[in-house]
Amino acid sequence: MPSNSLLYFITNIIKFEGFKAKNYHFITDDELLIELENKEKLAICPHCNKQTDKIHQSHRYRVRDIPISSYDVFLLVNRRQFRCKNCRKVFSEELSFVKKRRTYTKRLAEKVVKEVLETDVVNAGKRNRITPAEIDTILKELEADCLQEKPTDLKKLGIDEITQLKGGKSYAAVLVDLEKRKPIALLEKSAPPALRSPQRKDGARRVINSLLIVTGGSDRQ
């Protein structure tokens, strides 16, 4: 029988708006599985913009989240599929904290990116029990998000690199807004060697072109 006080505590710790912890299980000595329940019973149909409460199917799957204390956390998520009473079309609900077909939360992805920049892909993967392939997907999504969201009020720019191993040969350069501590662009893998050689004009050109792309500017040279 789950403790109501602990369920309330977990709900406040995970802080997913509209969701509460329904149950929890200690899978191992250092792994915690939390069952989430959506408090909202209605969904808005994306086809006709009408509300419906008719559930067509339920799809439950595990999603990895950021740790709580010394426990690795998994969420048992139910992405409900509704049938609209108005237009009769079937649609799946959107979950604010996890993208479709992903096995990790958005905030875990943000944590991984930060640790990749501080260490490397391999160590960040081991620390978060995420495969290099999943990290590659996270970085590709970061690149797509950066292209969609133009940086504003950019005052201090930093350049970092992502490596498979510190001192390794496989890496990509990342442009970072230092004041907001937020990545704003992911450069192609061939850029860093040029960046480390001030004499290489093509390296400087890559950085300039990347800045023009992410800021929406134009080359006046």
Backbone as CSV, one residue per row, in Angstrom:
resi,resn,N_x,N_y,N_z,CA_x,CA_y,CA_z,C_x,C_y,C_z
1,MET,0.850,-1.191,0.000,0.000,0.000,0.000,0.889,1.246,0.000
2,PRO,0.791,2.094,-1.041,1.650,3.270,-1.103,1.310,4.280,-0.024
3,SER,2.310,4.964,0.455,2.116,5.990,1.474,1.580,7.255,0.825
4,ASN,0.434,7.764,1.308,-0.156,8.976,0.751,0.762,10.180,0.918
5,SER,1.455,10.222,2.056,2.362,11.344,2.305,3.535,11.315,1.337
6,LEU,4.036,10.115,1.025,5.142,10.004,0.086,4.671,10.306,-1.336
7,LEU,3.451,9.881,-1.693,2.899,10.198,-3.009,2.762,11.713,-3.183
8,TYR,2.305,12.376,-2.144,2.168,13.842,-2.184,3.548,14.478,-2.337
9,PHE,4.521,13.939,-1.622,5.894,14.458,-1.696,6.463,14.270,-3.103
10,ILE,6.265,13.084,-3.681,6.778,12.797,-5.022,6.107,13.698,-6.055
11,THR,4.785,13.917,-5.913,4.066,14.797,-6.833,4.663,16.191,-6.837
12,ASN,5.009,16.688,-5.656,5.596,18.024,-5.542,7.039,18.071,-6.034
13,ILE,7.730,16.930,-5.945,9.118,16.876,-6.414,9.178,16.843,-7.941
14,ILE,8.345,16.030,-8.586,8.417,15.896,-10.036,7.893,17.142,-10.751
15,LYS,6.902,17.804,-10.176,6.411,19.104,-10.679,6.031,19.085,-12.156
16,PHE,5.190,18.136,-12.527,4.623,18.126,-13.866,3.201,18.667,-13.755
17,GLU,2.970,19.837,-14.325,1.670,20.487,-14.180,0.560,19.600,-14.745
18,GLY,-0.480,19.416,-13.934,-1.624,18.616,-14.358,-1.487,17.136,-14.081
19,PHE,-0.346,16.723,-13.517,-0.106,15.309,-13.220,0.166,15.109,-11.732
20,LYS,-0.181,13.926,-11.261,0.137,13.556,-9.888,0.665,12.135,-9.858
21,ALA,1.414,11.828,-8.794,1.928,10.467,-8.617,0.802,9.576,-8.105
22,LYS,0.509,8.531,-8.879,-0.567,7.608,-8.514,-0.054,6.449,-7.679
23,ASN,1.171,6.019,-7.964,1.770,4.895,-7.244,3.273,4.937,-7.457
24,TYR,4.002,4.149,-6.722,5.450,4.068,-6.891,5.926,2.671,-6.514
25,HIS,7.043,2.279,-7.127,7.620,0.963,-6.863,9.138,1.113,-6.831
26,PHE,9.765,0.479,-5.878,11.222,0.413,-5.843,11.631,-0.818,-6.651
27,ILE,12.085,-0.589,-7.876,12.436,-1.689,-8.774,13.668,-2.418,-8.271
28,THR,14.671,-1.656,-7.914,15.908,-2.191,-7.320,16.281,-1.289,-6.154
29,ASP,17.457,-1.516,-5.604,17.903,-0.700,-4.478,18.145,0.753,-4.864
30,ASP,18.339,1.020,-6.166,18.621,2.396,-6.578,17.772,2.857,-7.768
31,GLU,16.631,2.168,-8.003,15.737,2.548,-9.094,14.309,2.693,-8.584
32,LEU,13.683,3.803,-8.963,12.322,4.102,-8.518,11.422,4.282,-9.739
33,LEU,10.292,3.559,-9.758,9.304,3.700,-10.817,8.094,4.447,-10.259
34,ILE,7.736,5.546,-10.921,6.613,6.371,-10.480,5.501,6.305,-11.525
35,GLU,4.311,5.890,-11.092,3.155,5.882,-11.988,2.496,7.258,-11.951
36,LEU,2.344,7.855,-13.120,1.744,9.178,-13.212,0.280,9.089,-13.639
37,GLU,-0.513,10.015,-13.126,-1.923,10.099,-13.515,-2.233,11.522,-13.940
38,ASN,-2.858,11.653,-15.108,-3.254,12.963,-15.610,-4.535,13.389,-14.895
39,LYS,-4.481,14.541,-14.220,-5.654,15.012,-13.488,-6.721,15.582,-14.424
40,GLU,-6.318,15.946,-15.637,-7.262,16.493,-16.609,-7.992,15.360,-17.333
41,LYS,-9.304,15.362,-17.282,-10.104,14.305,-17.897,-10.537,14.644,-19.322
42,LEU,-10.371,15.894,-19.723,-10.782,16.317,-21.054,-9.569,16.588,-21.930
43,ALA,-9.761,16.489,-23.222,-8.721,16.831,-24.186,-9.370,17.591,-25.338
44,ILE,-8.579,18.459,-25.975,-9.093,19.249,-27.090,-8.681,18.588,-28.398
45,CYS,-9.635,18.314,-29.231,-9.372,17.672,-30.508,-8.597,18.634,-31.417
46,PRO,-7.454,18.217,-31.957,-6.676,19.094,-32.835,-7.311,19.270,-34.218
47,HIS,-8.321,18.452,-34.529,-8.958,18.503,-35.844,-10.124,19.499,-35.891
48,CYS,-10.919,19.530,-34.819,-12.090,20.422,-34.817,-12.112,21.381,-33.634
49,ASN,-11.104,21.246,-32.741,-10.961,22.153,-31.596,-12.089,22.029,-30.568
50,LYS,-12.729,20.868,-30.535,-13.777,20.615,-29.551,-13.240,19.719,-28.430
51,GLN,-13.828,19.870,-27.239,-13.425,19.046,-26.106,-14.087,17.676,-26.164
52,THR,-13.349,16.692,-25.662,-13.901,15.338,-25.571,-13.319,14.633,-24.353
53,ASP,-14.078,13.700,-23.815,-13.597,12.887,-22.695,-13.641,11.399,-23.028
54,LYS,-13.909,11.086,-24.292,-14.040,9.688,-24.708,-12.665,9.109,-25.028
55,ILE,-12.195,8.194,-24.203,-10.896,7.571,-24.392,-11.025,6.377,-25.336
56,HIS,-10.207,6.384,-26.375,-10.206,5.299,-27.365,-9.261,4.170,-26.937
57,GLN,-8.027,4.539,-26.558,-7.036,3.573,-26.089,-6.115,4.248,-25.094
58,SER,-5.405,3.432,-24.334,-4.373,3.929,-23.432,-3.051,3.267,-23.787
59,HIS,-1.998,4.075,-23.883,-0.672,3.554,-24.214,0.272,3.877,-23.060
60,ARG,0.663,2.863,-22.312,1.552,3.070,-21.172,2.980,2.644,-21.535
61,TYR,3.923,3.469,-21.167,5.320,3.133,-21.424,6.205,3.850,-20.418
62,ARG,7.447,3.353,-20.302,8.389,3.911,-19.326,9.212,5.041,-19.936
63,VAL,9.410,6.065,-19.141,10.209,7.214,-19.546,11.219,7.504,-18.439
64,ARG,12.481,7.681,-18.818,13.503,8.004,-17.815,13.456,9.490,-17.493
65,ASP,13.563,9.797,-16.190,13.546,11.191,-15.737,14.813,11.473,-14.939
66,ILE,14.978,12.720,-14.521,16.141,13.090,-13.717,16.070,12.377,-12.365
67,PRO,17.206,12.085,-11.738,17.219,11.340,-10.473,16.578,12.119,-9.321
68,ILE,16.088,11.379,-8.358,15.644,11.938,-7.079,16.566,11.382,-6.010
69,SER,17.347,12.258,-5.388,18.336,11.846,-4.398,19.283,10.840,-5.058
70,SER,19.400,9.643,-4.500,20.320,8.645,-5.055,19.605,7.646,-5.958
71,TYR,18.330,7.910,-6.274,17.543,6.971,-7.072,17.453,7.401,-8.530
72,ASP,17.687,6.437,-9.443,17.363,6.641,-10.846,15.847,6.543,-10.973
73,VAL,15.255,7.478,-11.708,13.795,7.575,-11.749,13.259,7.210,-13.129
74,PHE,12.252,6.349,-13.142,11.500,6.023,-14.343,10.051,6.428,-14.109
75,LEU,9.414,6.963,-15.132,8.009,7.340,-15.052,7.187,6.375,-15.887
76,LEU,6.108,5.863,-15.313,5.163,5.054,-16.072,4.096,6.011,-16.586
77,VAL,4.174,6.317,-17.868,3.353,7.365,-18.479,2.232,6.739,-19.292
78,ASN,1.060,7.316,-19.201,-0.080,6.890,-20.013,-0.404,8.016,-20.999
79,ARG,-0.021,7.809,-22.266,-0.397,8.782,-23.297,-1.733,8.317,-23.879
80,ARG,-2.792,8.965,-23.433,-4.134,8.529,-23.809,-4.474,8.902,-25.258
81,GLN,-5.249,8.020,-25.872,-5.735,8.273,-27.223,-7.244,8.491,-27.128
82,PHE,-7.685,9.643,-27.615,-9.095,10.015,-27.518,-9.794,9.870,-28.861
83,ARG,-11.111,9.677,-28.789,-11.943,9.761,-29.981,-12.882,10.954,-29.801
84,CYS,-12.814,11.865,-30.729,-13.610,13.081,-30.630,-15.099,12.764,-30.820
85,LYS,-15.934,13.286,-29.936,-17.373,13.057,-30.046,-17.987,13.877,-31.176
86,ASN,-17.284,14.922,-31.575,-17.830,15.806,-32.602,-17.491,15.336,-34.024
87,CYS,-16.163,15.200,-34.302,-15.760,14.815,-35.667,-15.432,13.330,-35.797
88,ARG,-15.409,12.612,-34.657,-15.195,11.173,-34.609,-13.768,10.751,-34.933
89,LYS,-12.864,11.700,-35.047,-11.473,11.354,-35.346,-10.724,10.996,-34.069
90,VAL,-9.699,10.133,-34.235,-8.890,9.671,-33.102,-7.598,10.479,-33.051
91,PHE,-7.177,10.862,-31.851,-5.931,11.609,-31.686,-5.295,11.268,-30.345
92,SER,-3.982,11.433,-30.271,-3.241,11.197,-29.026,-2.983,12.522,-28.325
93,GLU,-3.048,12.506,-27.012,-2.831,13.736,-26.256,-1.350,14.119,-26.262
94,GLU,-1.094,15.407,-26.148,0.265,15.912,-26.051,0.670,15.959,-24.581
95,LEU,1.884,15.517,-24.293,2.422,15.579,-22.932,3.515,16.640,-22.903
96,SER,3.399,17.573,-21.984,4.305,18.727,-21.956,5.739,18.354,-21.596
97,PHE,5.948,17.238,-20.912,7.261,16.928,-20.368,8.036,15.881,-21.150
98,VAL,7.425,15.290,-22.175,8.136,14.290,-22.974,7.659,14.377,-24.426
99,LYS,8.597,14.324,-25.373,8.244,14.362,-26.780,7.731,12.994,-27.229
100,LYS,7.014,12.987,-28.329,6.484,11.730,-28.857,7.625,10.789,-29.236
101,ARG,7.411,9.512,-28.935,8.355,8.435,-29.281,9.721,8.628,-28.630
102,ARG,9.765,9.265,-27.480,11.012,9.427,-26.746,10.926,8.671,-25.427
103,THR,12.054,8.129,-24.977,12.085,7.339,-23.739,12.728,8.124,-22.604
104,TYR,12.788,9.446,-22.736,13.362,10.300,-21.700,12.608,11.631,-21.703
105,THR,12.576,12.283,-20.549,11.865,13.557,-20.432,12.680,14.689,-21.049
106,LYS,12.021,15.798,-21.309,12.694,16.968,-21.868,13.759,17.491,-20.906
107,ARG,13.449,17.479,-19.602,14.415,18.025,-18.651,15.623,17.109,-18.469
108,LEU,15.445,15.800,-18.679,16.609,14.915,-18.655,17.485,15.203,-19.866
109,ALA,16.865,15.467,-21.016,17.632,15.821,-22.214,18.454,17.088,-21.969
110,GLU,17.872,18.078,-21.301,18.589,19.322,-20.978,19.762,19.031,-20.042
111,LYS,19.537,18.145,-19.076,20.596,17.768,-18.140,21.745,17.072,-18.869
112,VAL,21.404,16.196,-19.804,22.417,15.458,-20.561,23.256,16.415,-21.407
113,VAL,22.604,17.361,-22.085,23.333,18.331,-22.908,24.331,19.112,-22.052
114,LYS,23.895,19.548,-20.881,24.780,20.288,-19.980,25.984,19.442,-19.578
115,GLU,25.752,18.167,-19.266,26.846,17.295,-18.829,27.761,16.911,-19.993
116,VAL,27.191,16.801,-21.200,28.022,16.527,-22.373,29.006,17.673,-22.595
117,LEU,28.533,18.904,-22.419,29.403,20.064,-22.593,30.476,20.128,-21.502
118,GLU,30.127,19.666,-20.300,31.069,19.708,-19.182,32.062,18.553,-19.227
119,THR,31.643,17.406,-19.772,32.527,16.231,-19.812,32.660,15.732,-21.245
120,ASP,31.955,14.665,-21.587,31.960,14.111,-22.937,30.764,13.186,-23.093
121,VAL,30.541,12.714,-24.310,29.367,11.905,-24.623,29.348,10.605,-23.823
122,VAL,30.486,9.919,-23.771,30.539,8.611,-23.110,30.225,8.728,-21.622
123,ASN,30.894,9.653,-20.942,30.684,9.796,-19.498,29.293,10.304,-19.166
124,ALA,28.773,11.233,-19.961,27.415,11.730,-19.736,26.405,10.605,-19.943
125,GLY,26.655,9.744,-20.918,25.772,8.609,-21.164,25.771,7.621,-20.010
126,LYS,26.969,7.307,-19.504,27.073,6.373,-18.378,26.396,6.937,-17.133
127,ARG,26.598,8.221,-16.893,26.042,8.851,-15.700,24.518,8.836,-15.714
128,ASN,23.927,8.961,-16.899,22.471,9.025,-17.015,21.862,7.756,-17.601
129,ARG,22.714,6.726,-17.817,22.263,5.452,-18.377,21.536,5.658,-19.708
130,ILE,22.142,6.472,-20.551,21.604,6.757,-21.872,22.647,6.364,-22.906
131,THR,22.213,5.750,-23.985,23.148,5.269,-25.005,23.667,6.430,-25.849
132,PRO,24.855,6.262,-26.464,25.365,7.290,-27.378,24.386,7.614,-28.502
133,ALA,23.631,6.608,-28.959,22.640,6.838,-30.016,21.544,7.786,-29.529
134,GLU,21.110,7.617,-28.266,20.087,8.498,-27.704,20.633,9.914,-27.536
135,ILE,21.902,10.025,-27.133,22.521,11.347,-27.000,22.625,12.014,-28.356
136,ASP,22.937,11.239,-29.388,22.997,11.781,-30.739,21.639,12.336,-31.152
137,THR,20.559,11.619,-30.787,19.206,12.096,-31.078,18.923,13.391,-30.326
138,ILE,19.340,13.444,-29.051,19.140,14.656,-28.249,19.848,15.844,-28.881
139,LEU,21.072,15.628,-29.378,21.843,16.713,-29.977,21.216,17.161,-31.304
140,LYS,20.677,16.218,-32.072,20.015,16.576,-33.326,18.758,17.398,-33.049
141,GLU,18.026,17.028,-31.984,16.835,17.791,-31.611,17.231,19.185,-31.124
142,LEU,18.363,19.260,-30.413,18.872,20.553,-29.965,19.179,21.438,-31.165
143,GLU,19.806,20.848,-32.186,20.143,21.599,-33.393,18.880,22.119,-34.075
144,ALA,17.842,21.268,-34.164,16.584,21.679,-34.798,15.906,22.787,-34.001
145,ASP,15.931,22.663,-32.664,15.323,23.683,-31.815,16.054,25.018,-31.948
146,CYS,17.389,24.956,-32.048,18.184,26.176,-32.169,17.877,26.906,-33.476
147,LEU,17.636,26.146,-34.552,17.327,26.764,-35.839,15.966,27.443,-35.821
148,GLN,15.040,26.901,-35.027,13.694,27.463,-34.952,13.642,28.687,-34.040
149,GLU,14.463,28.673,-32.988,14.413,29.749,-31.999,15.627,30.669,-32.154
150,LYS,15.405,31.869,-32.669,16.486,32.825,-32.850,16.857,33.457,-31.500
151,PRO,18.163,33.525,-31.173,18.572,34.129,-29.898,18.305,35.625,-29.888
152,THR,17.943,36.146,-28.729,17.704,37.575,-28.567,18.618,38.129,-27.483
153,ASP,18.964,39.407,-27.615,19.812,40.083,-26.620,21.109,39.321,-26.365
154,LEU,21.722,38.821,-27.427,22.969,38.077,-27.294,24.121,39.048,-27.048
155,LYS,24.771,38.922,-25.884,25.851,39.834,-25.509,27.194,39.114,-25.371
156,LYS,27.173,37.932,-24.799,28.411,37.188,-24.598,28.281,35.808,-25.211
157,LEU,29.163,35.523,-26.156,29.119,34.253,-26.875,30.300,33.370,-26.496
158,GLY,30.022,32.122,-26.208,31.075,31.156,-25.915,31.059,30.033,-26.935
159,ILE,32.196,29.403,-27.139,32.300,28.263,-28.049,32.823,27.071,-27.268
160,ASP,32.070,25.999,-27.271,32.470,24.776,-26.576,32.475,23.647,-27.585
161,GLU,32.943,22.487,-27.160,32.958,21.344,-28.067,32.408,20.115,-27.387
162,ILE,31.826,19.243,-28.188,31.306,17.967,-27.711,32.222,16.877,-28.232
163,THR,32.736,16.061,-27.345,33.644,14.991,-27.758,33.104,13.634,-27.330
164,GLN,33.511,12.605,-28.069,33.199,11.238,-27.659,33.964,10.915,-26.382
165,LEU,35.212,11.313,-26.336,36.054,11.207,-25.158,36.930,12.451,-25.129
166,LYS,37.205,12.962,-23.952,38.073,14.123,-23.871,39.401,13.783,-24.538
167,GLY,39.808,14.610,-25.481,41.014,14.335,-26.231,40.764,13.489,-27.456
168,GLY,39.475,13.086,-27.678,39.153,12.266,-28.825,39.058,13.089,-30.097
169,LYS,38.721,12.423,-31.197,38.726,13.089,-32.495,37.327,13.344,-33.047
170,SER,36.303,12.817,-32.377,34.946,13.001,-32.881,34.232,14.037,-32.036
171,TYR,33.957,15.184,-32.619,33.344,16.253,-31.836,32.578,17.215,-32.730
172,ALA,31.785,18.076,-32.096,31.084,19.163,-32.770,31.232,20.397,-31.898
173,ALA,31.229,21.565,-32.524,31.325,22.815,-31.776,29.923,23.311,-31.425
174,VAL,29.794,23.926,-30.264,28.519,24.459,-29.801,28.696,25.930,-29.458
175,LEU,27.821,26.774,-29.989,27.803,28.179,-29.615,26.863,28.340,-28.432
176,VAL,27.330,29.034,-27.381,26.574,29.136,-26.135,26.382,30.594,-25.762
177,ASP,25.151,30.957,-25.406,24.869,32.262,-24.823,25.350,32.194,-23.372
178,LEU,26.465,32.862,-23.081,27.096,32.731,-21.768,26.256,33.329,-20.648
179,GLU,25.534,34.405,-20.927,24.734,35.030,-19.873,23.535,34.162,-19.496
180,LYS,22.908,33.520,-20.506,21.754,32.663,-20.241,22.162,31.208,-20.031
181,ARG,23.469,30.909,-20.266,23.992,29.554,-20.152,23.134,28.579,-20.976
182,LYS,22.909,28.975,-22.248,22.024,28.212,-23.112,22.659,28.017,-24.479
183,PRO,22.716,26.767,-24.981,23.229,26.540,-26.338,22.331,27.222,-27.370
184,ILE,22.933,27.858,-28.372,22.141,28.527,-29.396,22.416,27.972,-30.792
185,ALA,23.481,27.172,-30.951,23.760,26.577,-32.262,24.710,25.412,-32.099
186,LEU,24.497,24.391,-32.919,25.376,23.225,-32.962,26.028,23.203,-34.337
187,LEU,27.364,23.339,-34.375,28.071,23.429,-35.643,28.457,22.051,-36.161
188,GLU,28.757,21.981,-37.443,29.141,20.719,-38.047,30.462,20.225,-37.473
189,LYS,30.713,18.941,-37.584,31.851,18.321,-36.922,33.203,18.808,-37.434
190,SER,33.240,19.369,-38.628,34.524,19.788,-39.187,34.963,21.155,-38.700
191,ALA,34.103,21.854,-37.948,34.422,23.222,-37.555,35.512,23.353,-36.491
192,PRO,35.511,22.553,-35.384,36.456,22.798,-34.301,37.933,22.855,-34.673
193,PRO,38.491,21.969,-35.544,39.905,22.072,-35.857,40.252,23.441,-36.424
194,ALA,39.371,23.985,-37.274,39.627,25.294,-37.844,39.554,26.362,-36.774
195,LEU,38.649,26.171,-35.820,38.501,27.164,-34.764,39.759,27.249,-33.915
196,ARG,40.440,26.112,-33.755,41.620,26.128,-32.898,42.844,26.678,-33.624
197,SER,42.725,26.973,-34.937,43.845,27.533,-35.693,43.471,28.937,-36.170
198,PRO,43.918,29.999,-35.493,43.538,31.356,-35.856,43.914,31.703,-37.284
199,GLN,44.929,31.035,-37.855,45.373,31.359,-39.205,44.398,30.861,-40.269
200,ARG,43.534,29.914,-39.881,42.629,29.323,-40.856,41.406,30.214,-41.051
201,LYS,41.351,30.972,-42.157,40.247,31.888,-42.393,38.924,31.148,-42.588
202,ASP,39.015,29.922,-43.129,37.776,29.184,-43.338,37.127,28.826,-42.017
203,GLY,37.921,28.644,-40.966,37.357,28.368,-39.645,36.577,29.561,-39.132
204,ALA,37.161,30.756,-39.275,36.465,31.966,-38.856,35.192,32.160,-39.666
205,ARG,35.276,31.847,-40.969,34.101,31.996,-41.824,32.969,31.091,-41.378
206,ARG,33.276,29.853,-40.947,32.227,28.938,-40.482,31.510,29.520,-39.269
207,VAL,32.292,30.086,-38.332,31.690,30.658,-37.129,30.803,31.839,-37.496
208,ILE,31.308,32.720,-38.378,30.529,33.889,-38.794,29.224,33.453,-39.457
209,ASN,29.326,32.496,-40.368,28.131,32.021,-41.057,27.128,31.416,-40.084
210,SER,27.628,30.674,-39.090,26.738,30.062,-38.098,26.045,31.131,-37.280
211,LEU,26.801,32.180,-36.914,26.205,33.277,-36.149,25.134,33.979,-36.963
212,LEU,25.383,34.169,-38.254,24.405,34.822,-39.119,23.137,33.992,-39.207
213,ILE,23.287,32.683,-39.252,22.132,31.797,-39.355,21.278,31.865,-38.089
214,VAL,21.941,31.745,-36.905,21.169,31.651,-35.664,20.623,32.997,-35.227
215,THR,21.267,34.111,-35.675,20.779,35.425,-35.260,19.915,36.088,-36.312
216,GLY,19.885,35.502,-37.514,19.084,36.067,-38.587,19.723,37.275,-39.214
217,GLY,21.058,37.424,-39.092,21.771,38.572,-39.635,22.212,38.339,-41.070
218,SER,23.037,39.270,-41.577,23.549,39.142,-42.938,25.015,39.486,-42.967
219,ASP,25.752,38.887,-43.883,27.185,39.107,-44.027,27.434,40.380,-44.815
220,ARG,28.100,41.345,-44.197,28.340,42.618,-44.858,29.713,42.714,-45.470
221,GLN,30.505,41.656,-45.359,31.846,41.719,-45.915,31.803,41.616,-47.433
